[in-house]
Amino acid sequence: MQERLQKIIAAAGIASRREAEKLISEGKVSVKRRVVTQPGTKADVQKDEIRVDGKLISAEISKVYLMLNKPPGYITSLNDPQGRPIVTDLLRGVSERIFPVGRLDYDSEGLLLMTNDGSFAHRIAHPKFVIPKTYRVKVKGNLTRGEIRAIEKGVELDDGRFVPSVIELEKINRKSCWFQLTIFEGRNRIIRRVFESMGYSVVRLIRVAVSDIQLDDLKTGEYRHLRKREVERLLSLSK
């Protein structure tokens, strides 16, 4: 069956669909020994010889699903022109080529799903599938009750209105406070921008759960394989 090249590459665990499109545009993909540069090109992985950077794509791969406790100071990409550390640097002992599901900002930390299953990554990260994500957020300064209620009701941002599913004040310090937020979207830097719009800066942002899959006691920089029931649970939410 013919499918778009970027979908085939993602399903083979080589890159996300977005990264696959870039690889194609850069002329690093060939079909039947001919270089292809149009991302929309279709091929049949069962019949055609498809190579990425000279390496043959196999139709059968061992699927891997991981949870990483991402430290701050790492990017959720497969490469970085600036030479910053990338999350795959932390995956010692993983021989498969895997990639992040969605993203966490460079300065953010916590639960990051990673896989070599392109279909799984698409279903979990795509905006049309509403999967809750929970964060602990440390904010510089102390918000008033009125400001917290304003966030609960919704905040207007440049790219549209944001309304959290849950926002709870966890702890108040003299110069900062901690919140727990659950959201159903993944707009870029959305939580940081919400607090910035109220005049406050985010000091720490930690993702602690995706749906009911929690970070628990997984140490910073460490990873574990997802259990079968956890993978099935996530897929059940993205139907």
N, C-alpha and C positions, 0 to 999 in steps of 0.2 A: 504494500500500500504506500502510495506516495504521500509525503508530508513535507512541510516547510523545513528547510535546512536548520533554521535556528531551533525548531522544536526537536529535531533529531539530535542535534548537538547537546541540547539541554538534557534530554532524556538519557543520553549516554554518560552524563555526569561530568562533562568537560567544562561547562560554563552555564551560567544562567542565560535565559533567552536574550536579555539585553547585551550581555557580554558576547554571546554567540553572533549577534548581528554585527558587532564591532569586528569580530574575527573575520567574518565574511567580507565586510567592507574593506578590510585591510589586505584581502587577497590571500588569507592563510588557510582557506578551505578549498578542496578540490573534489570534484565528482567525476568519476571515470577518467581520472588523470588530467582533467581540465579544470583550471582555476575558476572559481565562481565568486563574483563580487556583489551579486544582487541578493539581499536577505530573503526575498520572497520566493526564491528558486525552490522547486520541489524535487525530492529524490525518494528512492525506496531503499531503506537501510538493509533490507533482506536481499536485494538484488544488486544494488550499485556499490561500487568501491568509493567510499567517502573517507577523506583524510583531513585531519586538522593538524597543521604544522607537520605534515608528513606522516602522522600517526593514524593508522587505520581505525575507524570506528567499528566497534562490535555491537551487534543487536542485543546481545545478552550481557548484562552487567549485574554485579552483586549490589543490591540497594543498601545504602548506609544512611542512618538517621541519627544525628547527634544533638546534644544540648551542650553548649559551651557557656561558661561563665566568663563573659568578655571583660577584660580589664579596660580602664580608660587608656587612651593613647594608642589604640589599634583601629585600623579602618576595616570596614566590612566590604572589601573588594578583593579581587584576585591579583591585582597589581597596583602599584602607585608610582607615578612618575617622580614624586617628591621623595621617594625612598623611605616613607614611613613604615612602621611595622604593620603587617596585615594579619588578620585573625587566623589564617591557615598556618602561620608560623607556630601557633600554639598546639597544633594537632600532631604531636609526636606519636608515632606508632600507627598512624592512619595511612595506609598505602594508596587507597582510592583518592581520586581527585574530586574533592567536594567543594561546595560553595555555600555562602550564607543564604538563608531564606529571609528576604527582606533586609533590613539594615538597622544598625544602631550607630548613632553619631560617634565621631572620633573621641569626644570627651565623655560619652555615655558608657554605661557598663551594664552587666547583668546577662540575663538569659537570651542567648542567640541560637536559634535552630540552624543546623547545617545538614546538607544532604548531597547526594549525587543523583537524586531522583527529580528530574525536571518537572514532571507532572505534579508531584507532591509540592514542590516549591511554588509552582504557579498557583495552585489551589489555596495554599496557605497565605501567600503574599498578595494576591490580587485584590484590589479594592472592593470588588463586587461580593466577596465572601467576608462576612462580618465576624471576625474572631476576636474576642476580647483580649486585651493585653493590660497587665497591671504593673504600675511603676511606683517606686518610692522616690520622692523628690525632696531635696533639701534646698530651701529658698533663703537667700540672704535677706534678713529683715523679718518683720512680723506683719502678716496681713490682718486687716480688721475683719470683723464678722461680716460687715457689709461687702467687703471685697471678695470674701469667700463665697457669699451668696450670689454675687454677680457672676463668678465663674460657674457656679452651679446652674444658673439660668442660661448661660451661654455668652461667649465673647466673639465680637465681630473682628475678624482678621482680614488682611488684604486678599486672601484667597478663599474667603467664605467664613461662615459662622462655625464656631466650635462649641460643642456641648459635651462635657464628660459624662460617662455613664455613672461614675461614682467619684466623689472627691471627699476625703476625710482628713481632718487635721489630726496628725499622730502625736506630735510633740512640739512644745514651744521652748526655745532656748532664749538667752538674753539678746542675741544678735541674729538668730536664725530660727527657722521652724521646718518641720518635716510634714509632708503630705503623702497620702496614698491615693493614686488616681487609677481608675480603670477606663480605658477608651476603646473605641471600636474602629479606629481609623489610623492611617499611617502617614499623614502628610508630613513633609520634611520639617524637622525641629518643632513640631506642633506644640509640645508641652512647654518648651523653652519660650516660644513666641507668645504663648498665652500669658505667662507670668511677666514677661518683658512688657507686654501691652498694659500691664497693671503697674509698671514701674519697679519690678523686682527682678533680680537675676537668679538663675538656677545654679547652685553650687555643685550639687551632685544629682545625677539621674540614673536610677537603677531599675532595670526591668526585672521584676521578680516572678512573673507568671505569664504564660500564654495559655488562654483558656484556663483549665484546671491543672495544667502542668506547671509545677512550681520549681523555683531554683533551689529551695530548701538549703541543705548544708553543703552544696557543691562549692568548692573553694575557687577563689578568683584565679583565672587562667587555666582551670581544669575543665575536662569534658567527660560526658558519659554517653553511652548509647541509649536511645529512647527504647522503652519497652514496646512490645508489639501492640499492647492495648492503648498505649499513648499515641502511637501513630494512627491507629484505627479511630481513636477518639477525635483527633484533629481532622482526619479526612471526613468523618461523619458531620462535622460542623461546616464543611465547605462543599456541600452538595447543592 
